[in-house]
Structure formats: C-alpha cells, structure tokens
Amino acid sequence: MSGRAWGVLLVLCGAIFLEGIDVAMLNVALPAIREDLDMSTGMLQWVMSAYVLGYGGFMLLGGRAADLFGRRRMFVTWLVVFLLFSGLGGLATEGWMLIVARFVTGVAAAFMTPAGLSIITTGFEEGPQRNKALLVYSGTAAGGFSIGLVVGGLLAAVNWRWVFFAPVVLTLVILVAALVLIPRSPSPDRRGQSVDLAGALSVTGAILLLVFGVERAAHAPAAWTAATIGAGLVLFLVFVAIERRAASPLVRLGIFRSGSLVRANLAGLLFAAGFFGFQFIAVLYLQELRGWSSLQTSFALIVIGVDAILSPTLTPRLVARFGNAKVIFGGLLLAALSYALFLPVGADWTYGAMFPSLIILGLAFSLAYGPLTILATDGVAEEEQGVAGGLLYTSFQFGAALGLSFVAAVNIGATDGTSPAALLDGYRAALVVPLAAALAAVVISAFGLRRAGAGAGDGDSPSVPTAPAPEKSAPVEAAR
C-alpha cells in the first residue's frame, strides 16, 4: 500500500477507535454521572440506551447515504456532529440534556461508521490488501474499547465531564487529518437514483422500535414489550413491500442472496449478544458481589483487549492460511468455551480463576470480529458497500441490545433476594444466555465451512494473493 493509503487507513482507524473509547469510557463513568446529576437508575439507563437507539436505528440510512452522497462528505460531516454533541454532553446540567446529546452522538456514529468502513472496502483492492486493512481496522476498534475502560475510570476519578471532553480533543485531531489525507472525489453519479424516503422512514422506525423494545424488556410490562416489538416487525414488513417496488431502493433485497453476507450478519448479531451480555454480568459480579471499584474492574477486563494486538498480527496469517470461514468458526467456538468456563463462577473466585475465560474471549474476538467484517462486505458491488457496512453494524448493535436485555431479564428473574448466594444464582443463570448465543453462532458459521470446502468462492476460502492496486487507486476510490 502507498503512504497515502496508509494515511487514509490511519484516519479511519482513529475514528473507529474514537467510537470504541467513547462507549467504554461512559460505561465506567455512569455512577459518577448519576450522583452529580441526581439521576434515577431508570433515567441513567437511558444515557446508554439513547446512544444505542441512535446508532442502531440510523445505521442503514447512514450506509446508504454514504453510497449516494459521497463517503468522504458523510464521514467528515458527521464527524463534526459527533464532536459538537460529545462536547455538549460534557456541559449537560440536567439528565435529559445528556440523554439528548447521547442520542445525537449515536446518530452521528451511525452515519460516520459505515462511511468509514466503505472507504476501506472500496479503496483497498479485494483480497489480501483489503483483508489486512480491515483486520487492522477491527483491531483498532477493539483497542479503543479496551483502553476506554481504563481511561474512563481514570477520567471519572477526576471529573466525569472529562469522559466527554477528552473525545472532543481526539475528534478534532482526526477531523483535521481527515480533511488533509482523505482526498475529494467527484460526487457519485445519482442519475436515476432518488432518495428512498419511504423506505428510510419505515426501516429506521422499525429498527428504533425493535431496539427500544428489546432495551426496555427487562424494565417494562410484557404486553408493552410485545406491542413495541410487534409494531417494529410490522414496519419491517412495510419496508420490504416498499423496497420491492422502489425504483431506487434503500436496500436492494437481492443483496441478501449472498450467503456469506447473511451468515456474517446473523453470526455477528449473536456474537455481539453474547459478548456484551457476558461483560455486563462480569461487571455486576465484580462490583456488586465482590465490591471491586470501577478502576479495578477496568483493569481486570482489559485482558480482553489482547485482540487489539492479535487482530492485525495473528489473524491475517490465519485467514491467509485457512480462510475466513474456518477462522470465524474457531473464534466462535472459543467464545463458547470462554462463557462455559465462567459458568460455575464462585463467590470467592480469584482473578487467576477468571483469567482463562477473559483471555480466551479476547482471542475469540480477534478471530471472529475482523473476518466477519470481511465476509459481510466480500463480493458486494462498490455502490453497495455502504449498505453492506450499515447492515453489519446494525446487526452488531441490535445483537448488543438483545444480549444486554436478555441477560438483564434472566438475572432479575433468577435473583431471589440480596444475599451473596442469591446474587450468584442470578449471575450463573444469566451466563447461560451468552453461551447459548455463541453456540447458535457456531451452528450458523458451520454452513460456511461446508461452502468453503466446496470451493464456493463466496469469501469463505483463503484469499489468493493478487497484484497490488495502483498507488493512486486507494486514496481516490476511498473518498467516493
């Protein structure tokens, strides 16, 4: 790759690192925010849920906007919005102000992230070059989340507002670098392509209702949850009907004929459900039962961030040797093993007893996350790369919301009292959810093994080295 192409990749990695560190820092700052702004537990939950709603609800629209209006333009514009509302979150004096700021920040990430991913998938030649770029990109995202756990604890110890102000400084640096390094390109040819407003409104509404229903499932009556999710499903049917007739659909339904794309999205949804659900229970166990501080918990979980090292170093070699399907399958098996090892957790477990689960989960993430990204975008036409990226990140976000909701519901239902024994029973019951999600993902990914063995050529087989693209192609195509 040329120096300019590496510069573009560095900027995009900075943006996904920013998104990861922003979410992780907020996680450990929530107790301090609640105390300062006098927020109830229910209202505090909306500080996280508002971001997930904005991010998950507008991701598909963000992916299509990148394809239609220019990837560089969408990336830079929404990076500015991310900067502004992150700063406004730090200035919030009321809980509702913080919640609104987090929702808009999530919307900004929903437009910014698929634009950045599609710059990579269109700017680097399909094969080893693109695979390496995507694995470096995914490793950076994981590194942001892991580092954010520790940095968030340190900043929250000073003042929780720095959890919002620190990303503003980082965003400003990334914005300047993006304006310098990501070149302008001609506007995409939109002749014959109108904005599918009806499709955008229906699918965004459907995703918002589904994520909202899942997020509130543990806190709302069953009838309310069923009605909300049912309304979301109805809107999805409306969306499908609109897309079948639209001249320029938001999401061409034929894209789902790609077996690799469908498998990657389903496995990604289940993997995210297990990963975030497990971390939620692990944090509760360490802080509620064991009495560990936020900073101690952050340092305990940072070992999961080993994937930030392994994703750009070990995973590309494994993908080149065994192919995406086998590497993903191995990663999902390791995730299931990690959750199974943590299942018999005791009230007095040492960190040494927890360590195997945490380190194996870090290895699982490094093997699964990046190759899933490759699989979800492999073979997709350039003009639909933004949509493919939006689909994948929607799956990740919805999976995270689903996992958190299910483990919370099971934990609440299985906890009979406040004694250590009762809390432990609740944690053990909830830990079955991530294990079940990982095993389901293993089953789905197994179909990719059969395709790879048959030489299907759908992105599951090992990549064959190809001639490098001309140096000018990466930076020019990246901005389209």
C-alpha positions in Angstrom: 0.0 0.0 0.0 1.1 3.5 -0.7 2.0 6.0 2.1 -1.2 8.0 1.3 -3.3 4.8 1.6 -1.8 4.1 5.0 -2.6 7.7 6.0 -6.2 7.3 5.0 -6.4 4.0 6.9 -4.9 5.7 10.0 -7.6 8.4 9.9 -10.4 5.8 9.7 -8.8 3.7 12.4 -8.7 6.8 14.6 -12.4 7.3 14.0 -13.4 3.8 15.0 -11.0 3.9 17.9 -12.9 7.1 19.0 -16.2 5.3 18.8 -15.0 2.4 20.9 -13.3 4.5 23.5 -16.3 6.9 23.8 -18.7 4.0 24.6 -16.3 2.3 27.0 -15.4 5.4 29.0 -19.0 6.2 29.5 -19.7 2.7 30.9 -17.4 3.2 33.9 -18.5 6.9 34.5 -22.2 6.1 35.0 -22.1 6.0 38.8 -20.4 9.4 39.0 -22.9 10.9 36.5 -25.9 9.6 38.5 -24.5 11.2 41.7 -23.8 14.6 40.1 -26.9 15.0 38.0 -29.2 13.2 40.6 -30.5 10.7 38.1 -32.6 7.7 38.9 -31.5 4.2 37.8 -34.1 4.2 35.1 -33.1 7.6 33.7 -29.4 6.6 33.9 -30.1 3.6 31.8 -31.3 6.0 29.0 -27.8 7.5 28.9 -26.6 4.3 27.3 -29.9 3.3 25.6 -30.2 6.7 23.8 -26.8 6.1 22.1 -27.8 2.6 21.1 -31.1 3.8 19.7 -29.5 6.5 17.6 -26.6 4.2 16.4 -28.7 1.1 15.6 -31.7 3.0 14.3 -30.0 5.1 11.7 -27.2 2.8 10.6 -28.8 1.5 7.4 -29.7 5.0 6.4 -26.2 6.1 7.1 -24.8 3.3 5.0 -27.0 4.3 2.0 -26.2 8.0 2.5 -22.5 7.2 2.1 -23.2 5.4 -1.2 -25.4 8.2 -2.6 -23.9 11.4 -1.3 -20.2 10.6 -1.1 -18.3 8.7 1.6 -15.8 11.4 2.4 -18.6 14.0 2.7 -20.7 11.9 5.0 -17.6 10.9 7.1 -16.4 14.4 7.7 -19.8 16.0 8.2 -20.9 13.6 10.8 -17.5 13.6 12.5 -18.2 17.3 13.1 -21.6 16.5 14.6 -20.0 13.8 16.8 -17.5 16.4 18.0 -20.1 19.0 18.8 -22.6 16.8 20.7 -19.9 15.0 22.6 -18.8 18.4 23.9 -22.4 19.3 24.7 -22.8 16.1 26.7 -19.9 17.2 28.9 -21.7 20.6 29.5 -25.0 19.0 30.5 -26.5 20.2 33.7 -29.7 18.1 33.6 -30.2 14.4 32.8 -32.4 15.0 29.8 -29.7 17.2 28.2 -27.2 14.4 28.5 -29.7 11.9 27.0 -30.4 14.1 24.0 -26.7 14.6 23.4 -26.0 10.9 23.5 -28.8 10.2 21.1 -27.5 12.6 18.5 -24.0 11.3 19.1 -25.3 7.8 18.3 -26.9 9.1 15.1 -23.6 10.7 14.1 -21.8 7.5 14.7 -24.4 5.7 12.6 -23.6 7.9 9.6 -19.9 8.1 10.2 -19.0 4.4 10.8 -20.4 2.8 7.6 -18.9 5.7 5.6 -15.5 4.9 7.1 -15.8 1.2 6.5 -16.9 1.7 2.9 -13.9 3.9 2.3 -11.7 1.0 3.2 -13.7 -1.6 1.3 -13.8 0.5 -1.9 -10.3 2.0 -1.5 -8.3 -1.2 -1.0 -8.2 -3.9 -3.6 -10.3 -7.0 -2.7 -8.1 -9.8 -1.4 -5.1 -9.8 1.0 -4.7 -6.0 0.8 -8.3 -5.3 1.9 -8.3 -8.1 4.4 -5.2 -6.6 6.1 -6.7 -3.2 6.2 -10.0 -4.5 7.7 -8.2 -6.5 10.3 -6.1 -3.5 11.4 -9.4 -1.5 11.5 -11.2 -4.1 13.6 -8.2 -4.4 15.9 -8.2 -0.7 16.5 -11.9 -0.7 17.3 -11.3 -3.4 20.0 -8.3 -1.5 21.3 -10.4 1.6 21.7 -13.0 -0.2 23.8 -10.3 -1.9 26.0 -8.3 1.3 26.5 -11.5 3.2 27.2 -12.3 1.0 30.1 -9.2 2.1 31.9 -9.0 5.7 30.7 -12.7 6.2 31.6 -12.0 5.1 35.1 -9.1 7.5 35.5 -11.0 10.4 34.0 -14.1 9.7 36.0 -12.0 9.8 39.2 -11.1 13.4 38.3 -14.5 14.5 36.9 -17.0 12.6 34.8 -17.2 15.5 32.3 -13.8 14.7 31.0 -15.2 11.5 29.7 -17.0 13.7 27.1 -14.4 16.4 26.7 -11.5 14.0 26.0 -13.2 12.6 22.9 -13.7 16.2 21.6 -9.9 16.8 21.6 -9.3 13.4 19.8 -12.1 14.1 17.3 -10.6 17.5 16.4 -7.3 15.8 15.6 -9.0 13.2 13.5 -11.1 15.8 11.7 -8.0 17.8 10.7 -6.2 14.7 9.5 -9.3 13.6 7.5 -9.5 16.9 5.7 -5.9 16.7 4.8 -5.5 13.0 4.0 -8.8 11.8 2.5 -9.0 13.4 -0.9 -12.0 14.8 -2.5 -13.5 13.0 -5.4 -16.3 13.6 -7.9 -19.8 13.3 -6.5 -21.3 9.9 -7.0 -23.5 9.6 -10.1 -27.0 9.6 -8.8 -28.8 9.7 -12.2 -31.9 7.5 -11.9 -31.3 7.1 -8.2 -33.7 9.0 -5.9 -33.6 9.0 -2.2 -35.9 6.2 -0.9 -37.5 8.4 1.8 -40.4 6.0 2.5 -38.0 3.1 2.8 -35.7 5.1 5.0 -38.5 6.2 7.4 -40.0 2.7 7.6 -36.8 0.8 8.3 -35.5 3.4 10.7 -38.8 3.3 12.6 -38.7 -0.5 12.6 -35.2 -0.7 14.0 -35.8 2.1 16.5 -38.9 0.2 17.8 -37.2 -3.1 17.9 -34.1 -1.8 19.7 -36.3 0.2 22.0 -38.5 -2.8 22.8 -35.5 -5.0 23.5 -33.7 -2.4 25.6 -36.7 -1.9 27.8 -37.8 -5.5 28.0 -36.3 -6.0 31.5 -38.0 -2.8 32.8 -41.4 -2.8 31.1 -44.6 -5.0 31.2 -44.5 -7.9 28.9 -47.6 -6.6 27.0 -45.9 -3.3 26.3 -42.7 -5.0 25.1 -44.7 -7.4 22.8 -46.6 -4.4 21.4 -43.5 -2.4 20.7 -41.6 -5.3 19.1 -44.8 -6.2 17.1 -45.1 -2.7 15.8 -41.4 -2.8 14.7 -42.0 -6.1 12.9 -45.0 -4.6 11.1 -42.9 -1.7 10.0 -40.2 -4.1 8.7 -42.9 -5.8 6.5 -43.9 -2.4 5.2 -40.2 -1.7 4.4 -39.9 -4.9 2.5 -43.1 -4.1 0.5 -41.7 -0.6 -0.3 -38.3 -2.0 -1.3 -39.9 -4.5 -3.7 -41.5 -1.6 -5.7 -39.0 1.2 -5.3 -37.1 2.3 -8.4 -34.0 3.1 -6.2 -34.4 1.1 -3.0 -32.6 2.0 0.2 -31.5 -1.7 0.4 -31.7 -3.8 -2.7 -33.3 -7.0 -1.4 -31.2 -9.1 -3.8 -28.2 -8.3 -1.7 -29.5 -11.0 0.8 -28.9 -13.6 -1.9 -25.3 -13.6 -0.7 -24.9 -16.5 1.7 -21.7 -15.0 3.1 -23.4 -11.7 3.9 -26.4 -13.3 5.6 -24.2 -15.7 7.6 -21.9 -12.8 8.7 -24.8 -10.7 9.8 -26.5 -13.5 11.8 -23.3 -14.7 13.4 -22.3 -11.1 14.1 -25.6 -10.4 15.8 -25.3 -13.5 18.0 -21.6 -12.9 18.7 -22.3 -9.3 19.9 -25.3 -10.5 22.0 -23.0 -13.0 23.8 -20.0 -10.6 24.1 -21.9 -7.6 25.6 -24.1 -9.8 27.7 -21.2 -11.6 29.3 -19.3 -8.3 30.0 -22.5 -6.9 31.6 -22.7 -9.8 34.0 -19.0 -9.9 34.7 -19.1 -6.2 35.7 -22.0 -6.8 38.0 -20.3 -9.8 39.6 -17.1 -7.9 40.2 -18.6 -4.7 41.5 -21.9 -5.8 43.2 -20.8 -9.1 44.7 -17.0 -8.7 45.1 -17.0 -5.0 45.8 -14.4 -4.1 43.3 -14.0 -0.4 42.2 -14.7 0.8 38.7 -10.9 1.1 38.1 -10.2 -2.4 39.5 -12.9 -3.8 37.2 -11.5 -1.9 34.2 -8.0 -3.4 34.8 -9.5 -6.8 35.3 -11.3 -6.8 32.0 -8.6 -5.1 29.9 -7.0 -8.5 29.1 -10.0 -9.0 26.7 -8.3 -6.2 24.7 -5.5 -8.6 23.7 -7.4 -8.8 20.4 -6.1 -5.3 19.6 -2.7 -6.9 19.3 -3.7 -10.2 17.7 -6.2 -8.8 15.1 -3.6 -7.1 12.9 -0.8 -9.6 13.6 -2.1 -13.2 14.0 -5.5 -13.1 12.4 -4.3 -12.1 8.9 -1.9 -15.1 8.8 -4.7 -17.4 9.9 -7.1 -16.0 7.3 -4.5 -16.4 4.6 -3.8 -20.0 5.6 -7.3 -21.3 6.5 -9.8 -18.9 5.1 -12.4 -16.6 6.8 -14.9 -19.4 7.4 -12.6 -21.6 9.5 -11.1 -18.7 11.4 -14.6 -17.4 12.3 -15.7 -20.8 13.3 -12.7 -21.2 15.5 -13.3 -17.8 17.1 -17.0 -18.6 17.9 -16.0 -21.9 19.4 -13.5 -20.2 21.6 -16.2 -17.7 22.7 -18.5 -20.6 23.7 -15.6 -22.1 25.6 -14.9 -18.8 27.4 -18.5 -18.5 28.6 -18.7 -22.2 29.6 -15.6 -21.8 31.7 -17.1 -18.8 33.6 -20.4 -20.6 34.2 -19.5 -22.2 37.6 -18.2 -18.8 38.9 -17.9 -18.8 42.7 -18.3 -16.1 45.3 -14.6 -16.1 46.2 -13.0 -16.8 42.8 -9.5 -15.4 42.4 -8.6 -13.4 39.4 -6.5 -16.4 38.3 -9.7 -18.4 38.1 -11.3 -15.8 35.9 -8.3 -15.2 33.7 -8.7 -18.2 31.3 -12.3 -17.1 30.3 -11.2 -13.5 29.8 -8.0 -14.2 27.7 -9.9 -16.8 25.6 -12.7 -14.3 25.0 -10.1 -11.8 23.8 -8.6 -14.4 21.4 -12.2 -15.3 20.2 -12.9 -11.6 19.4 -9.7 -11.3 17.4 -10.6 -14.4 15.3 -14.2 -13.6 14.8 -14.8 -9.8 14.5 -12.4 -8.8 11.7 -13.1 -11.9 9.5 -16.9 -11.3 10.0 -16.4 -7.8 8.6 -14.5 -9.2 5.6 -17.2 -11.8 5.0 -20.0 -9.2 5.2 -18.5 -7.0 2.5 -16.7 -9.5 0.3 -18.1 -9.6 -3.2 -20.5 -6.8 -2.7 -20.6 -4.2 -5.5 -18.8 -0.9 -4.9 -22.0 1.1 -5.0 -23.5 -1.0 -2.2 -20.5 -1.2 0.2 -22.0 1.5 2.4 -25.2 -0.5 2.7 -23.3 -3.7 3.4 -21.4 -2.0 6.2 -24.6 -0.5 7.6 -26.2 -3.9 7.7 -23.3 -5.4 9.6 -23.1 -2.7 12.2 -26.9 -2.7 12.6 -26.6 -6.4 13.4 -23.8 -5.8 15.9 -25.8 -3.0 17.6 -29.1 -5.0 17.7 -27.2 -8.0 18.9 -25.7 -6.0 21.7 -29.1 -4.6 22.7 -30.6 -8.1 22.5 -27.9 -9.7 24.6 -28.0 -7.0 27.3 -31.8 -7.2 27.5 -31.9 -11.0 27.8 -29.1 -11.3 30.4 -30.7 -8.5 32.5 -34.1 -10.2 32.3 -32.7 -13.6 33.3 -30.6 -12.1 36.0 -33.5 -10.2 37.5 -35.8 -13.3 37.3 -33.3 -15.7 38.8 -32.2 -13.4 41.7 -34.3 -14.2 44.8 -33.0 -11.7 47.4 -29.9 -9.6 48.0 -27.7 -12.2 49.7 -24.4 -13.1 48.0 -25.8 -16.6 47.3 -28.9 -15.1 45.6 -26.8 -12.7 43.6 -24.6 -15.6 42.5 -27.5 -17.7 41.4 -28.7 -14.8 39.3 -25.3 -14.3 37.6 -25.0 -18.0 36.9 -28.4 -18.2 35.3 -27.7 -15.1 33.1 -24.4 -16.5 31.9 -26.3 -19.2 30.1 -27.5 -16.6 27.6 -24.1 -15.7 26.2 -23.2 -19.4 26.0 -26.5 -20.1 24.0 -25.9 -17.2 21.7 -22.3 -18.3 21.0 -23.4 -21.9 20.3 -26.1 -20.7 17.9 -23.5 -18.6 16.1 -21.2 -21.7 15.8 -24.1 -23.6 14.1 -24.7 -20.8 11.6 -21.0 -20.4 10.8 -20.7 -24.2 10.2 -22.6 -23.7 7.0 -19.7 -21.5 5.8 -17.3 -24.4 6.4 -19.3 -26.6 4.0 -19.3 -23.8 1.4 -15.6 -23.3 1.8 -14.9 -27.0 1.5 -16.8 -27.0 -1.8 -14.8 -24.0 -3.1 -17.8 -21.8 -3.2 -15.8 -18.7 -3.7 -18.1 -16.6 -1.6 -15.4 -15.2 0.5 -15.0 -18.2 2.8 -12.0 -19.7 1.1 -8.4 -18.5 1.6 -7.7 -15.4 -0.3 -5.4 -15.8 -3.3 -2.7 -13.0 -3.4 -3.4 -10.5 -6.1 -1.4 -7.8 -7.8 -1.3 -4.6 -5.8 -3.6 -1.9 -6.9 -2.1 1.2 -8.5 -1.0 3.6 -5.7 -3.5 6.3 -6.8 -6.5 4.0 -6.7 -6.7 3.6 -2.9 -6.9 7.3 -1.9 -9.0 8.3 -4.9 -11.5 5.5 -4.6 -11.6 5.7 -0.9 -13.3 9.0 -0.9 -16.1 8.2 -3.2 
